[in-house]
Amino acid sequence: MWAILSILVENKPGILFKVTHLFRSRNFNIDSISVGTTQNPEFSKMTITTIGDEKQIEQIVKQLDKMIDTIEVKRLDEKKTVYRELVLFRVKVSKASDTMEINNIANSFGAKIHDARKDSIMLELTATPDQIENLQELLSKYEILDMAKTGVAALQRGGD
């Protein structure tokens, strides 16, 4: 089961290490992680995605909640949360028609073209992880030369 965890922590050196060490020491994998300061620079928000069964997810939430520098830990409900990830792809262009085809694929996903050269095109997409995976699958037939992804950023919808 895939889980999105939102963790509000004190903005102190070493807190990222403590959180990731907790995952490692419990033998949990982090699928994605994004960290940034909040509107109050004394605090940072971490958004971590991970996979585990219900018991494992509950255990990691409880362990995170016990940490001294942790203010709040929430497991976000996927259906009540807006979550997005950013990806950049550099895709090989072998022939002139590839450029038009890649542009059409990018447009169908709402991706932006940032750098078009005779031998490659760079795309940017902000979307859900599933949408990014679908785009990656379509682009793979052209050869993805490089890619970079951020971690998932997520906020629970208002009123929930």
Backbone as a ProteinNet text record, in pm:
[ID]
protein_1_A
[PRIMARY]
MWAILSILVENKPGILFKVTHLFRSRNFNIDSISVGTTQNPEFSKMTITTIGDEKQIEQIVKQLDKMIDTIEVKRLDEKKTVYRELVLFRVKVSKASDTMEINNIANSFGAKIHDARKDSIMLELTATPDQIENLQELLSKYEILDMAKTGVAALQRGGD
[TERTIARY]
83.7	0	89.4	53.5	128.1	77	166.8	125.8	198.9	126	183.9	186.9	306.3	322.4	363	295.7	328.9	382.2	505.4	572	618.6	565.9	608.5	715.5	832.3	946.6	1006.7	1084.1	1161.3	1270	1292.6	1391.1	1529.9	1589.8	1720.7	1813.6	1944.1	2038.1	2027.7	2031.9	2032.8	1897	1787.8	1655	1626.1	1671.8	1651.5	1722.8	1843.9	1918.9	1842.4	1789.1	1718.2	1596.7	1522.6	1402.7	1440.6	1536.1	1575.5	1642	1714	1775	1667.2	1558.1	1447.8	1391.9	1373.5	1325	1424.2	1552	1654.1	1662.9	1660.6	1676.1	1556	1440.2	1320.8	1305.2	1403.6	1405.3	1287.9	1250.8	1148.8	1218.1	1160.1	1214.5	1137.9	1208.1	1145.7	1138.3	1016.7	1000.6	1033.7	983.6	1016.9	1014	1090.9	1095.9	1114.8	1038.4	1059.2	1053.4	1138.1	1149.9	1164.9	1097	1112.8	1059.8	1106	1056.4	910.5	841	700.3	691	569.8	550.4	620.3	644.9	721.9	859.7	967	1099.3	1155.4	1088.3	1131.5	1094.6	1007.1	958.1	980.1	998.8	1005.2	897.6	850.1	754.7	821.1	814.3	863.9	742.4	748.4	647.6	722.8	685.1	752	648.4	682	597.4	672.7	597.6	655.7	552.9	596.9	507.9	523.8	411.5	413.1	271.7	258.4	123.4	73.6	-50.6	-114	-37.5	2.4	73.9	209	281.4	411.7	396.5	295.4	273.6	238.4	149.9	113.3	236.1	322.5	443.1	535.5	558.2	648.6	589.6	457	391.8	410.9	390.6	408.6	553	647.9	789.9	827.8	777.2	804.8	745.3	625.3	556.8	630.5	708.2	783.1	911.7	956.5	1082.7	1069	1172	1169.6	1146.2	1209.5	1199.8	1074.6	989.8	868.7	754.1	687.6	572.7	442.7	430.6	307	337.1	272.3	283.7	142.4	118.8	-11.8	7.6	-77.6	-87.4	-199.7	-166.6	-264.1	-344.9	-474.9	-565.3	-551.8	-513	-489.8	-609.4	-730.7	-851.6	-884.1	-827.8	-855.4	-732.5	-639	-511.1	-477.1	-420.8	-363.4	-214.5	-165.7	-23.7	30.7	151.8	215.6	365.5	424.1	567.6	612.3	733	788.4	892.4	891.7	990.8	1043	1170.2	1233.1	1283.5	1253.4	1303.4	1386.6	1499.1	1571.7	1560.4	1497.8	1462.7	1540.1	1590.2	1667.2	1576.6	1624.7	1556.2	1644.9	1595	1673.1	1642	1515.9	1474.4	1377.6	1356.9	1275.1	1133.1	1075.8	938	928.3	1039.2	1038.4	1000.4	1051.5	1024.6	874.9	806.5	662.4	587.6	625.7	558.6	577	699.3	726.9	650	642.9	563.3	416.6	361.9	221.9	198.8	290.7	280	286.9	384.6	400	272.8	215.7	93.1	-23.6	-32.9	-144.5	-137.2	-17.2	0.2	7.4	11.5	27.8	172	265.3	407.9	458.3	562.5	624.7	755.4	783.9	911.6	1004.2	1122.4	1215.5	1338.3	1376.8	1500.7	1487.8	1474.8	1463.8	1589.5	1661.9	1784.9	1763.4	1860.1	1844.3	1856	1922.2	1941.3	1865.1	1798.5	1723.9	1620.5	1524.8	1421.5	1411.4	1398.6	1377.6	1233.8	1166.6	1027.8	1019.2	920.2	889.2	742.7	714.4	576.8	560	455.9	414.2	281.6	279.8	162.1	168.9	71.3	74.3	179.6	230.2	329.2	280.1	151.7	96.8	102.4	67.6	71.8	215.4	308.6	449.9	496.3	454.8	491	435.3	312.4	251.9	328.1	366.2	444.5	579.7	643.4	773.3	763.2	656.5	636.9	626.5	552.6	538.3	668.9	744.4	869.3	981.1	968.4	1076.2	1104.5	1007.5	1032	1128.3	1147.5	1240.7	1378.5	1393	1512.8	1523.5	1500.4	1515.5	1663.5	1725.1	1868.1	1897.9	1806.7	1825.9	1691.6	1678.6	1557.3	1587.8	1512.5	1525.9	1385.8	1359.4	1228.4	1246.4	1150.6	1145.8	1068.7	1061.2	972.8	831.6	737.8	598.3	579.6	508.8	462.8	313	262.6	122.3	64.8	-61.4	-139.2	-278.7	-327.2	-463.5	-559.1	-668.9	-768	-829.8	-877	-939.3	-1064.3	-1088.9	-1208.4	-1201.7	-1088.9	-1076.8	-989.2
-116.5	0	124.4	217	342	441.5	514.8	610.9	742.3	851.3	985.8	1034	1066.5	1115.2	1261.6	1343.3	1484.7	1504.7	1553.9	1563.3	1706.7	1771.2	1906	1891.7	1949.9	1935.2	2072.3	2077.3	2197.8	2209.5	2330.2	2353.1	2362.9	2246.3	2237.9	2150.8	2178.4	2090	1946.8	1851.6	1711	1644.7	1720.5	1658.8	1565.7	1603.3	1515.7	1382.4	1388.4	1264.9	1180.2	1242.4	1166	1093.2	1162.9	1102.4	989	1013.4	908.5	790.8	820.4	713.5	625.7	688.5	612.3	514.3	560.1	471.4	358.1	391.9	291	188.5	236.6	145	50.8	90.8	5	-74	-61.1	-130.7	-92.9	36	89.7	166.7	162.2	237.3	367.9	473.5	600.6	606.1	613.7	624.9	764.9	864.7	1003	1085.1	1192.2	1283	1425.1	1515.6	1657.5	1731.1	1830.3	1904.3	2051.7	2135	2279.4	2350.6	2472.7	2551.4	2586.6	2612.7	2651.9	2804.1	2855.3	2999.5	3056.2	2970.5	3006.4	2940.7	3019.8	2961.3	2876.3	2874.3	2788.4	2641.7	2618	2482.6	2445.3	2315.9	2259.1	2152.9	2132.9	2025.8	1924.9	1799.3	1688.7	1614.7	1580.7	1493	1370	1256.9	1130.6	1032.9	966.1	856.2	726.7	625.9	495.7	387.6	264.7	151.2	52.8	5	-93.7	-138.2	-239.6	-279.3	-184.3	-197.8	-104.9	-99	-214.1	-220.6	-148.6	-168.5	-103	49.8	96	240.4	300	234.2	281.5	287.8	186.2	182.2	300.1	328.3	437.1	571.7	588.8	712.6	730.9	624.6	633	665.1	601.7	627.3	770.9	821.4	960.3	1056.9	1024.9	1111.5	1119.4	1017.4	1015.3	1097.8	1130.9	1204.9	1344.1	1387.5	1514.2	1634.5	1638.7	1754.7	1753.5	1651.3	1639.9	1713.3	1799.1	1874.4	1798.3	1748.3	1681.3	1582.7	1466.8	1366.7	1331.2	1338.8	1302.5	1203.5	1105.7	1020.1	1079.5	1123.5	1191.6	1091.4	1114.4	1032.1	1077.9	986.2	1015.4	1084.6	1046.7	1101.7	1242.4	1281	1412.1	1501.5	1469.1	1539	1578.3	1697	1737	1706	1621.9	1586	1587.3	1639.9	1653.8	1629.8	1594.6	1574.7	1643.1	1692	1755.9	1663	1651.1	1570.7	1647.1	1629.4	1678.9	1557.8	1553.6	1447.8	1511.8	1452.1	1487.5	1365.2	1384.6	1274.6	1288	1176.5	1173.4	1197.4	1278.6	1302.3	1243.3	1142.4	1075.8	1129.9	1169.5	1221.5	1337.3	1415.8	1537.3	1508.4	1396.7	1365.7	1338.2	1296.1	1271.1	1397.3	1510.9	1636.8	1664.1	1648.4	1673.5	1571	1444.9	1340.5	1363.4	1396.9	1422.6	1545.3	1648.1	1767.1	1731.2	1647.4	1605.5	1528.6	1439.6	1365	1461.8	1552.7	1650.6	1732.5	1780.3	1860.7	1782.7	1654.8	1575	1557.1	1570.1	1559.4	1696.7	1803.2	1936.9	1967	1893.6	1915.4	2035.8	2097.7	2213	2169.2	2227	2204.5	2318.2	2284.5	2386.9	2402.7	2297.5	2304	2207.7	2262.9	2178.6	2196.4	2088.2	2086.3	1988.5	1982.2	1888.7	1742.8	1719.2	1581.2	1545.8	1644.7	1614.2	1723	1685	1777.7	1758.4	1871.8	1863.5	1902.7	1816.1	1836.5	1852.8	1928.4	1942.2	1910	1830.6	1799.1	1801.6	1868.7	1863.3	1788.5	1674	1587.4	1486	1397.5	1288.8	1187.6	1108.3	1006.3	911.1	876.7	788.2	852.8	980.7	1051.4	1060.8	1085.2	1091.5	957.1	850.7	716.1	687.8	731.5	712.3	788.4	913.4	991.1	924.5	879.7	813.5	690.6	614.6	495.9	532.7	639.3	682	737.3	808.4	867.3	764.7	652.1	553.1	497.4	503.8	453.6	544.7	668	761.4	760	696	688	811.4	787.9	892.8	898.4	1012.8	1030.2	1061.7	1135	1173.8	1214.3	1199.1	1246.2	1279.9	1376.7	1415.7	1439.9	1383.5	1400.3	1459.9	1541.9	1590.1	1486.4	1505.6	1423	1477.6	1402.3	1444.2	1558	1661.1	1767.4	1748.2	1759.3	1729.3	1818.4	1854.4	1924.4	1864.2	1846.8	1798.4	1909.1	1869.6	1968.4	2037.6	2157.2	2233.9	2168.1	2187.6	2134.9	1988.8	1923.7	1780.8	1760.1
0	0	0	-86.8	-101.2	1.6	67.8	169.8	149.9	173.6	171.1	315.6	364.5	501	496.7	575.9	588.9	729.7	739.6	868.8	890	991.9	1028.3	1135.7	1109.5	1200.2	1229.4	1337.3	1365.2	1259.1	1211.2	1106.1	1169.8	1193.5	1259.5	1176.7	1184.1	1113.7	1166.2	1075.4	1113.3	1117.7	1106.5	1118.2	1000.1	881	765.3	787	840	869.4	970.7	1076.3	1179.5	1121.3	1036.9	978.9	884	795.3	701.1	773.5	880.5	961	1025.8	1070.3	1128.1	1024.9	902.5	796.3	773	761.4	733.3	846.4	969	1082.6	1097.7	1044.8	1049.1	918.9	830.6	701.7	612.3	613.8	524.6	414	296.4	184.3	167.6	131	97.3	-54.3	-108.4	-253.8	-301.3	-229.5	-262.5	-135	-139.7	-25.2	-76.9	-21	-50.3	82.7	95.1	220.8	188.3	263	247.4	370.2	387.5	499.9	475.5	582.8	575	575.2	587.9	597.9	721.6	821.2	939.6	925.9	909.5	885.1	1000.1	1113.2	1223.6	1199.8	1099.6	1073.4	927.5	905.2	771.2	759.2	637	611.6	519.9	560.7	479.5	426	299.5	241.4	194	250.9	219.8	167.1	57	10	32.5	72.3	102	72.8	72	48.7	164.8	213.9	321.1	351.1	434.8	473.6	581.9	616.7	712.4	844.6	894.5	1021.9	1013.2	903.9	886.3	879.2	805.1	791.7	928.4	1001.1	1135	1224.9	1216	1298.8	1267.7	1139.7	1104.2	1146.2	1133.8	1178.1	1328.9	1406.4	1551.8	1588.6	1518.8	1547.1	1512.3	1399.2	1360.2	1461.9	1510	1605.1	1738.8	1774.8	1900.4	1895.3	1774.8	1763.3	1825.7	1894	1967.6	1877.2	1760	1671.1	1583.4	1599	1518.6	1586.3	1510.8	1561.6	1533.6	1409	1368.8	1255.8	1261.6	1156.1	1111.7	980.4	925.8	812.2	809.6	691.2	608	488.9	405.4	323.6	318.4	238.2	93.1	7.7	-134.1	-199.4	-159.1	-219.5	-169.1	-54.6	3.7	0	-89.4	-93	-235.8	-250.3	-378.4	-368.1	-459	-456.6	-598.6	-609.5	-740.2	-727.6	-840.5	-850.9	-979.6	-981.7	-1100.9	-1161.1	-1293.8	-1363.2	-1483.9	-1511.3	-1633.3	-1710.7	-1839.7	-1928.1	-2038.8	-2072	-2194	-2282.8	-2399.6	-2488.2	-2619.2	-2667.5	-2791.4	-2912.5	-3005.5	-3131.6	-3241.5	-3312.1	-3416.7	-3555.6	-3574.7	-3705.8	-3684.9	-3787.6	-3778.3	-3728.3	-3771.1	-3730.2	-3579.8	-3516.1	-3371	-3293.8	-3339	-3269.4	-3262.9	-3376.4	-3379.5	-3293.7	-3302.3	-3224.4	-3074.3	-3033.3	-2891.3	-2844.3	-2929.1	-2896.8	-2875.5	-2962.1	-2948.8	-2818.6	-2785	-2659.2	-2541.4	-2545.9	-2437.4	-2420.7	-2530.6	-2523.9	-2465.7	-2497.6	-2446	-2294.4	-2236.8	-2092.2	-2024.8	-2104.6	-2048.5	-2009.3	-2069	-2039.9	-2118.5	-2067	-2132.9	-2197.9	-2313.3	-2380.5	-2337.6	-2287.5	-2241.4	-2329	-2395.2	-2472	-2588.7	-2708.2	-2827.2	-2910.7	-2926.6	-3007.1	-3122	-3212.2	-3324.2	-3279.6	-3166	-3120.6	-2992.5	-2927.7	-2805.2	-2775.1	-2692.2	-2643.8	-2492.9	-2420.6	-2276.2	-2244.7	-2165.6	-2124.8	-1974.2	-1931.9	-1789.4	-1769.4	-1665.9	-1631.7	-1481	-1436.6	-1296.9	-1295.7	-1227.5	-1232.2	-1119.2	-1116.2	-1018.7	-1062.3	-968.7	-1006	-1115.4	-1114.9	-1218.4	-1356.4	-1363.5	-1491.5	-1543	-1452.2	-1490.6	-1543.9	-1478.2	-1522.7	-1662.4	-1687.3	-1819.9	-1928	-1897.9	-1993.9	-2018.4	-1912.7	-1925.1	-2015.5	-1999.7	-2082.2	-2230.6	-2261.4	-2400.7	-2458.2	-2374.8	-2422.7	-2437	-2370.2	-2371.1	-2510.8	-2600.3	-2735.8	-2813.6	-2764.7	-2829.3	-2762.8	-2653.7	-2569.8	-2480.9	-2355.2	-2254.3	-2219.5	-2249	-2225.1	-2079.5	-2015.8	-1876.3	-1819.3	-1689.2	-1623.2	-1478	-1424.7	-1284.7	-1229.8	-1111.6	-1047.8	-908.6	-871.8	-734.4	-653.9	-527.3	-447.3	-458.3	-406.7	-407.4	-307.4	-351.2	-261.3	-245.1	-122	-98.3	10.8	-7.8	93.6	97.4	218.9	236.4	193.8	130.2	87	208	188.7	297.2	351.5	479.7	542.7	581.9	557.4	589.6	710.5
[MASK]
++++++++++++++++++++++++++++++++++++++++++++++++++++++++++++++++++++++++++++++++++++++++++++++++++++++++++++++++++++++++++++++++++++++++++++++++++++++++++++++++

